[in-house]
Amino acid sequence: MSRTLIAGRYSLGRELGRGGMGSVHLARDEVLGREVAIKRIGMLPGATGPDLARAEREARLAAMLNHPHVVSVFDLVADQDQHWLVMEYVDGQSLADRIRAEGALDHAAAAQVMWQVADALASAHAAGITHRDVKPSNILLSTSGEAKLTDFGIARSTADASLTQTGLVTGSPAYLAPEVASGSGASAASDVWSLGATLFHVLSGHAAYDVGDNLIGGLYKIVHEEPPRLADAGAFDTLLRATMAREPSDRWPMERVRDRLAEIRLDPAAEGVTSTTTLVTDPSPASDTSPVTEVIPPVPPVEPVTPVEPDGRPRRRAVWPWLAALGAAVLAVVLVLALTDDDPADEPKQEEPTAAPTSETTSDSPTTPAVDTDQEIRDFITTYLDTVTTDRRATYAMLTADFKAESGGFAGYSRFWRTIASATPSNIVVDAEDLTVSYDVDYRTVSGGSDGGSVRLQLERVDGGYLIAGEG
């Protein structure tokens, strides 16, 4: 039986799925001899123009992201009066289908899947791209266990003008961040919320918000009510609070979310597990999961950037006058359902050491300049530079409180050091009397480049060790 040939190159096969933005088929690229997924677009009545614009955007933005956990887009072709988006074929199922069939994922599997998605989103955010529709149905799982983020149809680059029309809601309601549900623009922080809402779904077997047919009521809950929490989140509890925080500025950046998920992958029971919590070791039906919707305020950051009430709770914003306008908009326009700052607040407060370790000292060691030897200070600075590229939290603790503030808090400190792969000092000159150290440093960046310069640090002696008190 002959198969339909699209654009003289792609032999059309069986349908893989269908959604509001079009249908997806398996196809064979007869030129390169490989299977591809091909999406027919422009199917919504009266919406061919915007759909084509979204397809062009998806092709352009996905092409910018050469990432192993992003579905590649190969081509955008026209055949007679139809348009097709040609993509990488992922042999498997969506995360939504996996949960629907098998129930919530166990903690180890959840960490593995969500780490891959967070890595893809961190790369997108670094390129200035916001996905804007992160949800289980847009995450594909291959038969080998690899996760891939797809459907950048409503994604947006910082260089793009928005395709969103007045009153047109883009994204899937159950996973929208509060600021987006209230009508504001999406940002990287909005993707962080959506990833957290997806993680909630993965762990519980159901969405955090049951929007159903009551769209207005569902959006109202997202905007005005504290997000639901899971009593058995275990090691994911802090992460859920740091992603599903109502204030965008209270959310972790995607890079930090990815790094935390990487830690949980290595030890899924690392933190937050109480004596009454039993981690799931085998997938179980969604009906076996008893959701807990206890309202618990988000974990406050180390250096809050939003006002707080006297009892320490984040100050709630005034009720937004959006409900009437949203109701009118929903009645007037089409709700698009797709195929269905960067400075963060600091992390939740953790106890930090007051001084970094130095060479051996004894309880009866004097605190006079006599012990401020050149070798001690050399050891301190080389330890600092050896550690800063692998454990920024540990080296941040090697700064005085004033220098932490001068560095812009942990977010500002980390913004520079996360770009550095190694820092090698040379020509170290120590003034033990003034507690200063000068040196030349060779930086190797994570992108493969190099840089360097001369540095002079002022140290402070604290509890038998040293802290960095200033630079210059």
N, C-alpha and C positions, 0 to 999 in steps of 0.2 A: 504494500500500500504506500502510495506516494505521500510525502509529508509537505506541508506548506513551507515554502522558503521565504523568509523575511529578509528584505533588503538584499536579496541575491546571495545570502551568506548563511543565515541561521535557520536550520530546520526545526520547525516548531513541534514540540512534543506535548506531553500531558500537562494538565494544569496542576500547579503546586499550591496555589492559594488565591484568594480573592478578598479584596477589601474596598474601602471607600475610594482609594486613589487608583484602582485598576486591578487587573488580574496578572498573576505571575505564572509563567510556564517554564518547564524544562525545555531546553533547546540544545542543539549541537552546532558549534561553530565549524562549518565545513572547511574553512580555510586553515584554521589552526588545529582542527581535529580534537576538540575538547568540549565537554559539557559546560553550558552556561545557564544562568537563570535570566529570563527575559520578561520584562514587565511592560504590559500594554497600558499606556497612559492616555489621559484626555477623555475618560469615560463618563465623568460626571456631567449631566445635562447642563448646558449653558456655561460650563466652566473649563472648556478646552484651553483657553489662553492661560489662566493661572496654573492649570495642571502642567502645561508645558514649561512654564517658567520654573515651577518647582522641580521638574525633572532635570532641567538644565542646571539648576542650582545643585541638586543632588549629585549630578555627574561632576560638576566643577569642584565642589567641596570634597567629595569622596576621593577625587583624583589627587587632591592636595595631601591626603592622609595615606601615606604608604605604611600601613600599620598591620601587623598580623592579626589583630582582633577587630578590624574594620572590614566589612564586606567590600571588595574592590568593585568599582564601576569601570567597565571596559569601553562602552560606546553608547551613543544616543543616536538612533537611526529612524528614518521615516520610510514607510512603505505604503504607497498610494496615499490614503487619507488617514493612516494610523501611525502613531509614534511609539517607539519601543526603547526601553532602557535596558542595556545589556550588562549583566553583573556576574560576579563570581557565583558559582553554584555551590552551596553548602549542603552536603548530603547529611541530613539529620532532621531536627525538629526545632521549633521555637521553644524558648524557655517557658512561655505561657502554656504551650501544649504539653510540655514535660510535667509541669505542676498539675495541670488538669488531669493528666492520666495517672500520675504516681503520687501526687500530694506534695507536701513541703519537702524541701531538700534537707538532708542532715547538715550539720554545721561545717564539716570538712568540705563537702561538695559545694555548699553555698559560698564559702570563702574562695574556693578555686574558681568558680564561675564569675563571681562579682569582682574579684581581683582583675581578671582579664578585661572586663567591661570598664572598670575604673581606669585601667592603664590606657585603654583606647580613648576614653574621655579626657584624661590628663593630656594626652598627645593633641587631641582636638583643641582643647583650651589653650595650650601653648601656641597653637597655630592661629589663635583668635577666632575659633569656630565654636559656637554653641549649638548643641544638637536639638534641644527644645522638645524632644518627644521620646525620652528614655522610658522604656516600659518593657515588661516581659515579652510581649509579642514582637518587639524589635531587637531581641537578642536571639541569635540562632546558635544551636548547639550541634556540632558535628558528631558523627558516630565515634570519632576518636576522643571526644570530650572537650574539644576546643570551642570557645565562645567567640562569637563575632557580632559586633554591633552593626545594624543595618538601618536603612530608611532615613537618609539625611534630607528627605523631601522638604521639610520645613526648617531645616538647620539654617543657621545664619552666621555669616562672617562679619567681623567688625567693620569690614569695608563695604558691606552690602547695604542697600536700602531695604527696609522691611517689606515683605510681600503681604503682611497682615493687613486686611482691610478693616475699616472702622466697624466695630461690633462683631468681627469675625474671630472666634476663639480657635486657636491652633494648639494642637497637643491633645493628649488623652486626659479627660477631666480627673480621673482617680489618681493621677500621678503629677498633677500640676502643683507647682510651688504656690504658696499663699499669695505672693506678690503678682504672679501671673494670673491666678484665678480672679484677682481683684481688678485686672485690666492693665497692669503695668507690663513693661517689656521684660523679656526673659534675659538671663545672664548666665555666666558660668555657675554662679551660686544656685540658680534655678535647676540646672542639671544635677547639682549635688543633692538637692532635695529629691528630685525624681529618682536618682539612683538609690537614695535612702528608702523611698516609698517602694521601689522595686525589691530592695533587700527585705523589707517588711513582708512583702508578698511571698518571696522565696522562703522565708523562715516560717511563716504562718500558714501558707497555702491559700491565702485570700488577700485581696487588696486592703490597704489601710482604711480606705473610704469607700463605702458602698453607694456609688452615685446612682446607679440604676436609672429609672425613668425620671427621678426628681433631680434634674440637673441643677436648678437654682439652690435647692436645699443642700446638695452635696458641695457645691462651691462655697456656700455660706459656712459650712462646717470647716472646710479647709482654711478659709480666711480668718475666721473668728475663734475657733476652738483650738485648744492645745492638742497636738497630735497624739494619737493613741500609742501606747507602749506595750511591749511584750514582756510578760513576767519571766519567760524562760529564754530570753535572748542570749544569756550567757556572755561569752566573749564579745558578742556584737552589741551589747547594750550601750556602751559609750559611743560606739560608731553610729548607731541609730539616732542617738540624741544629738550628735554633732552634725548629722546630715539633715534630719527632719527637725530643724530648729526654725521657728516661724520667722525670725529676723535673719535676712540673708547674711548680715555681717557676723552672726554667731556661728555660721557654718564653716566647717573646715574646707580648705581648698581641695580640689580633686586629687592633687598629688599626695596630700596627707592621707586622704581616704584610701587611696591605692596602697600607700605604704603600710597603713594599719591592717588592711586586708591581707597583705603579704605576710605580716606577722601572725595573723590568725591562721593562715594556711599552714604555717609550721607548727602551731599549737592551738587548735580550735578551742581548747578548754583553758586558755591562758588566764582569763580574768572574768569576773562577774558571775561566776557560777555559784549558786547558793546550795545549801544542803538539800533543798527541796526541788532542785532542778535536775532533770535527767536529760542529757543530750540525746537527740534522736540519732540512731545509728543505721536505721533502714528507712527508706522512704515510706511514708504512711499516707493513707487517703486523707484528703482535706477535711473530711467529716470527723476525723479523729482528733483534730486540733481544736482546742477550746480557746478562742481568742480572748485576751484580757484587754479591755479598753480603759484601764486605769489612767487617769490624767495626771501626769507628772511633769513639772516644768523642765525645760531643757537645762542641761548642765551649763552653768555660767562659765565664761572664759576666764583665763588668768587675769587679763587686763581688759575689763569690760569696755566695749565701745558704745554701749547703749545705756540709757538711764535705768536705774533700778529703784524699786520701792524700799522703804525702810526695813522690811523683813527679808530683803535680798532677792525677791522675785523680779524677773525682768518686767519693766513697766509696760503695760499693755497700751497699745495705741488706741486712739479714739476710734469708735466704730466707723468704718469707711462708708461714705455715702455712695456706694456703688450698686446696691441691690436693685433699685428701680431702673437704673440705666441698663444693667445687665439683663433684666427681664425683658425690657423692650428690645434689646439687641438680639436676644435669642429668638424672639418672635419674628424679627425682621430679616435675619440672615441665616446662612447655612452653617451649622457646626461641623467643621471638618474633622473627621476621625481618620487618621492615616491607617495603613494596613492593619487595622483592627475594627577679690579684687583683690585686683587679684589678691588683695591683702586680707587674710583671714584674721578673725580674732584668735588669740592664743589658745592653745589646747586647754582642756580642763586641768585645774591646778594639780600639780604633782609636787611631792616633797623633793627638793633638790639639795644636793650637798652644798655646804657653805664654802667649801674650798676644794681645789683640785689636789689630788695626791702628788707628792713630790718624792724625792729620794728619802731613804730611811731616816727617821727621827726618833728620838726617845722622849719619854715623859719628862726627863730632867734637862732637855735641850734648852739652852738659853734663847731668848728672843731678841738678842742684840744683833747689830749688823754683822757680828763675827760669823753667824751661821748663814748669812746671805752669800754663799759662795757662788762663784761663776758656774760651777758644774751643776748646782741645784737649779739655777735659773735656766741654764742650757737644757737640762733634762725637762724642765717644765715646758719650755717653748717648743721643743721637738715633739713632746708628747701631745701638746695641743694641736700642732699642725698635722701630726700623724692621724689624729682622731677626728678632726673637724670635718673631713670629707665623708666619714662613715657613720658618725654619731653626733649630729649637730646639737641634739638635746644635751648630751654630756658636756660638750665644750661650751655651750651657752651658760652652763652652770659654773664655768671657770671665769665668768665676768662679774665685776661688782654690780650692785643694783643700779648705780648711776650710769655705768657704761652700757648696761642692758637697755636702759631707757634711751641713751644717746644712739644706740644701734637700731632703734625703732622696734624694740621688743623682739620676741622670737621670730615673728613674721618678717620683720625687716632684716634681721640677722641671717635668717635662712634664705632670703631671696638672693643674696649674693653667693653664699657658700654652696647652695644646691647646684650652681653652675660649674663648680670646680671639682675635677676628678682627683687631683693631687696637688699638694703644696709643699715644695722642697726648699728648705732654708739653706743659706750658705753665708759665710763671712759674719758669723754671729759675734757681736761685741756686747759684753755685759758690763754694766756699772752697778756693782753690788751695793755700793753706798747709797746711790740715788734710786735703786730698784728700777732701773731701765734696761731694756735690751733692744739692740738694733740688729737688723739682718737684711740680707737680700733674699727674695723669694721667687721661685719659678713656679708659676701656675700652669697646670694642664687642665683644660676645660673638658666638660663632658662631651662637647661637640668635636673634640679632637684638636682644638687650637691651643695656643700657648700665649702666656702673658707673664708679666713679672714686674718687679719694682723693689724699692727699699721701704722698710717698715721700721718704725720705732714705737715700742710699747712701754707704757708706764705700768708697773706692777704694784700690788699692795700685798703686804704680808698679813695673812689671817689664819689664826689657829695652827700655826706651824707649817702652813702651805702658802700658795700664792693665788691671787686673782688678778686678772687684767683690768686695770682701772682707767685706761685711756690709750689713745693712739695719736701719734704726731709729735 
